[in-house]
């Protein structure tokens, strides 16, 4: 769980592609606590803040939060012997296609998987 929630780890995986990075992360992991991750293109051409407030926190089991734009996200952590299955659901936004959004969220999960497996 620390790789998912601690800022020093979040900065190592919280981006969708290798030409992006997360130079700053803050996280107050509790109901009502805020989180914020700054995501930027490495060339400085674009960046945005990804943040929100936690609605439910059950350590090593479940997290839900509301993004700053009002959309809801849930994350379940399911223990499977020596592995953890992470299931993340999100409310889509109206600007980009569902397929593009799914690919982006999946890229974050893929980066998390790679980081957590090589950092143990």
C-alpha positions as CSV (number, residue, x, y, z in Angstrom):
1,X,0.0,0.0,0.0
2,X,2.9,2.4,0.7
3,X,3.9,2.4,-3.0
4,X,0.3,3.5,-3.9
5,X,-0.1,6.1,-1.2
6,X,3.3,7.6,-0.1
7,X,4.4,10.7,-2.1
8,X,8.0,9.6,-2.6
9,X,6.6,6.5,-4.4
10,X,3.7,8.2,-6.2
11,X,6.2,10.5,-7.9
12,X,8.0,7.4,-9.4
13,X,5.0,5.9,-11.2
14,X,2.1,8.4,-11.5
15,X,2.2,9.3,-15.2
16,X,0.9,7.7,-18.3
17,X,4.0,7.6,-20.5
18,X,7.8,7.9,-20.3
19,X,7.8,11.4,-21.7
20,X,5.9,12.6,-18.6
21,X,6.7,12.7,-14.9
22,X,5.2,13.6,-11.5
23,X,7.5,16.2,-9.9
24,X,5.3,16.7,-6.9
25,X,2.9,14.6,-4.9
26,X,1.1,15.3,-1.6
27,X,-1.2,12.8,0.2
28,X,-3.2,12.9,3.4
29,X,-4.6,9.4,3.4
30,X,-7.7,9.7,5.5
31,X,-11.4,10.4,5.0
32,X,-11.7,14.1,4.2
33,X,-7.9,14.2,3.5
34,X,-6.7,15.8,0.2
35,X,-4.3,14.4,-2.3
36,X,-2.5,16.2,-5.2
37,X,-0.1,15.0,-7.8
38,X,1.5,17.4,-10.3
39,X,1.9,15.7,-13.7
40,X,4.0,17.3,-16.4
41,X,5.4,16.6,-19.8
42,X,9.2,16.3,-19.3
43,X,9.8,18.9,-22.0
44,X,7.6,21.4,-20.1
45,X,5.0,21.8,-22.8
46,X,2.0,20.8,-20.7
47,X,1.1,19.9,-17.1
48,X,-1.8,19.6,-14.8
49,X,-2.7,18.9,-11.2
50,X,-4.6,15.7,-10.3
51,X,-6.2,16.1,-7.0
52,X,-9.2,15.4,-4.8
53,X,-10.6,14.4,-1.4
54,X,-10.9,10.9,0.1
55,X,-14.4,9.7,0.7
56,X,-13.5,6.2,2.1
57,X,-10.2,4.7,3.2
58,X,-9.7,1.1,4.3
59,X,-6.0,0.4,4.5
60,X,-5.0,-2.5,2.2
61,X,-8.6,-3.0,1.0
62,X,-10.4,0.0,-0.5
63,X,-10.1,3.7,-1.3
64,X,-12.6,6.0,-2.9
65,X,-12.3,9.7,-3.6
66,X,-13.9,12.6,-5.4
67,X,-11.7,14.4,-7.9
68,X,-11.6,18.2,-7.9
69,X,-14.0,18.2,-10.9
70,X,-16.6,16.2,-9.0
71,X,-16.0,12.8,-10.6
72,X,-15.8,9.7,-8.4
73,X,-13.0,7.0,-8.4
74,X,-12.9,3.7,-6.4
75,X,-9.9,1.4,-6.0
76,X,-10.1,-2.1,-4.5
77,X,-7.0,-4.0,-3.4
78,X,-7.6,-7.7,-3.4
79,X,-5.0,-9.9,-1.8
80,X,-4.2,-13.0,-3.9
81,X,-1.5,-15.1,-2.0
82,X,1.7,-13.3,-2.9
83,X,0.1,-10.7,-5.2
84,X,-2.4,-7.9,-5.0
85,X,-5.0,-7.3,-7.6
86,X,-5.9,-3.6,-8.1
87,X,-9.3,-2.8,-9.6
88,X,-9.8,0.9,-10.3
89,X,-13.1,2.4,-11.6
90,X,-13.6,6.0,-12.6
91,X,-16.3,8.3,-13.8
92,X,-15.4,9.4,-17.3
93,X,-15.1,13.1,-18.3
94,X,-16.8,14.5,-21.4
95,X,-13.8,15.8,-23.3
96,X,-11.9,12.7,-24.3
97,X,-13.2,9.4,-25.7
98,X,-13.9,6.6,-23.2
99,X,-11.3,4.4,-24.9
100,X,-8.6,7.1,-24.6
101,X,-9.5,7.6,-20.9
102,X,-9.4,3.8,-20.2
103,X,-6.0,3.6,-21.9
104,X,-4.7,6.5,-19.8
105,X,-5.9,5.0,-16.5
106,X,-4.5,1.6,-17.5
107,X,-1.1,3.1,-18.3
108,X,-1.0,4.4,-14.7
109,X,-1.8,1.0,-13.4
110,X,0.8,-0.6,-15.6
111,X,3.5,1.9,-14.4
112,X,2.4,1.2,-10.8
113,X,2.8,-2.6,-11.4
114,X,6.2,-2.2,-12.9
115,X,7.4,0.1,-10.2
116,X,6.1,-2.0,-7.3
117,X,7.5,-5.2,-8.7
118,X,11.0,-3.8,-9.2
119,X,11.1,-1.9,-5.9
120,X,10.4,-4.7,-3.5
